[in-house]
């Protein structure tokens, strides 16, 4: 069974803070689209496919020593 089509909107940006430090900010699945990849595991109790996570927001601070 193939995966049905879906579209997600992701945003990512970053900036150099100086002295070997940078900050990155991102948001995946910004529109909180509900979708299931056919390769995902199924819930062992109901047999229903497990959907992908909804909106995910992340920040990363990188420092080079």
C-alpha positions, -999 to 999 in steps of 0.1 A, spaced: 0 0 0 17 33 -11 18 64 10 -10 89 1 1 124 -10 6 152 14 24 186 16 40 201 46 55 236 52 89 238 69 108 270 79 144 272 90 167 302 97 200 308 114 224 335 123 261 337 133 264 352 168 302 357 165 332 340 182 323 306 167 287 306 179 255 303 158 218 300 165 194 281 143 156 281 146 132 258 127 96 248 125 86 216 107 50 208 95 40 244 103 4 239 91 1 208 114 -8 185 86 -20 150 96 -3 123 75 8 87 77 39 72 60 31 37 49 64 25 64 54 36 99 47 10 126 11 2 135 -4 6 169 -1 -30 184 -35 -27 201 -57 -12 174 -38 -21 143 -42 16 131 -12 32 115 8 57 137 7 92 122 38 115 119 42 141 146 24 174 141 41 207 143 76 205 156 96 237 167 133 235 175 162 257 183 199 248 181 228 268 196 262 257 183 295 268 198 329 260 184 357 259 210 
